[in-house]
Amino acid sequence: MSWAILTLAAAILCYAALIDLRSFTIPNALVVALVLLFFVYAWQSDRSASIPSHLAFSLAVSLPMLVFYARGWAGGGDVKILAAAFLWVGLDCAFAFALLLLVFSSVHAVASKLGWLAARKDERARMRIPFAPSVAAAMIGTVLLGCLLP
């Protein structure tokens, strides 16, 4: 059952990534589904005792991201999907996730700069790239590394 939940979460992440690539938005319903799936996964895989620490870690990471959002350095969808991702990975898998996120977002930024992937310029001529593909790839990579497995 754990694999089915992880597969569904990966499918939702991929769908969010595709939508973000096309429209630079991440639907709230997909983020809510990821959050709800985390609780189902934690309960089903006997990790329910870790829920409070995962919630606290997600909140701790989200607060600085809200500052980035307020300054225009990150989009609202980026903050939401990162909060959901950090809820899933918790402190135990955060390092692996962060390293993978650094790699995938760097590759995505370079590919966007070269015109290979979608990018937009904002009103101050700063490049904006969809972040959900990098988050999805990092989350799926974290699962494949075995970090989130029961």
C-alpha positions in Angstrom: 0.0 0.0 0.0 2.9 2.4 0.7 4.2 2.1 -2.8 0.7 2.9 -4.2 0.5 6.1 -2.1 4.1 7.1 -3.1 3.2 6.4 -6.8 0.1 8.5 -6.5 2.1 11.3 -4.9 4.6 11.1 -7.7 1.9 11.3 -10.3 0.4 14.4 -8.6 3.8 16.0 -8.5 4.4 15.3 -12.2 1.0 16.7 -13.0 1.7 19.8 -11.0 5.0 20.2 -12.8 3.4 20.0 -16.2 0.8 22.6 -15.2 3.5 24.9 -13.8 5.5 24.5 -17.0 2.6 25.5 -19.1 0.9 28.2 -17.0 3.3 29.2 -14.2 0.7 28.2 -11.7 0.3 25.3 -9.2 -3.4 24.5 -8.4 -4.3 24.5 -4.7 -6.1 21.2 -5.1 -2.9 19.4 -6.1 -1.1 20.8 -3.0 -4.0 19.8 -0.7 -4.0 16.3 -2.3 -0.2 16.0 -1.6 -0.7 17.1 2.0 -3.6 14.7 2.6 -1.7 11.9 1.0 1.2 12.5 3.5 -1.2 11.9 6.4 -2.5 8.8 4.8 1.0 7.6 4.1 2.2 8.3 7.6 -0.7 6.5 9.1 -0.5 3.5 6.8 3.3 3.1 7.1 3.2 3.3 11.0 5.0 6.7 10.9 2.1 8.6 12.5 4.4 9.4 15.5 6.5 11.5 13.2 3.7 13.7 12.0 4.2 16.5 14.6 7.9 16.8 13.7 7.2 16.8 10.0 4.6 19.5 10.5 7.0 21.6 12.6 9.8 21.2 10.0 7.5 22.2 7.1 6.3 25.3 9.0 9.9 26.2 9.9 10.9 26.1 6.2 7.7 27.8 5.0 8.1 30.9 7.1 11.3 32.1 5.4 9.7 31.2 2.1 6.8 33.6 2.9 9.4 36.3 3.2 10.8 35.4 -0.2 7.2 35.5 -1.6 6.6 38.9 0.0 9.7 40.3 -1.7 8.8 38.8 -5.0 11.6 36.3 -5.0 9.3 33.3 -5.1 5.8 32.6 -6.3 2.9 31.6 -4.2 2.7 28.2 -5.8 6.4 27.6 -5.2 5.9 28.3 -1.5 2.9 25.9 -1.3 4.6 23.0 -3.1 7.8 23.4 -1.1 5.8 23.4 2.1 4.1 20.1 1.0 7.4 18.6 -0.1 9.1 19.4 3.2 6.1 18.0 5.0 6.8 14.7 3.2 10.6 14.6 3.7 10.8 15.9 7.2 14.1 16.6 8.8 15.4 13.0 8.2 15.3 13.3 4.4 15.7 17.0 4.1 19.4 16.9 3.2 18.9 14.5 0.3 15.9 16.4 -0.9 17.7 19.8 -0.7 20.7 18.4 -2.6 18.5 17.0 -5.3 16.5 20.2 -5.4 19.7 22.2 -5.8 20.8 20.0 -8.7 17.5 20.0 -10.5 16.7 23.7 -10.1 20.2 24.6 -11.3 19.9 22.5 -14.4 16.4 23.9 -15.0 17.7 27.5 -14.6 20.5 26.9 -17.0 18.1 25.2 -19.5 15.7 28.1 -19.2 18.5 30.7 -19.7 19.5 28.8 -22.9 15.9 28.9 -24.1 15.4 25.1 -23.8 12.6 25.4 -21.2 9.9 27.8 -20.3 10.9 31.1 -18.7 9.3 34.5 -18.3 10.6 37.9 -17.5 8.8 39.8 -14.8 8.2 43.6 -14.7 11.8 44.2 -13.6 13.2 42.0 -16.4 14.2 39.2 -13.9 13.9 35.6 -15.2 11.1 33.6 -13.7 11.1 29.8 -14.1 8.4 27.3 -13.0 9.7 25.6 -9.8 7.3 22.6 -9.5 9.3 20.5 -12.0 12.4 20.8 -9.9 10.5 20.0 -6.7 8.8 17.0 -8.3 12.1 15.6 -9.6 13.8 16.1 -6.2 10.9 14.5 -4.3 10.8 11.5 -6.7 14.6 11.2 -6.4 14.3 11.2 -2.6 11.9 8.4 -2.8 14.0 6.4 -5.2 17.0 6.9 -2.9 15.0 5.0 -0.4 14.7 7.8 2.1 10.9 7.8 2.4 10.3 4.1 2.2 8.8 2.3 5.2 
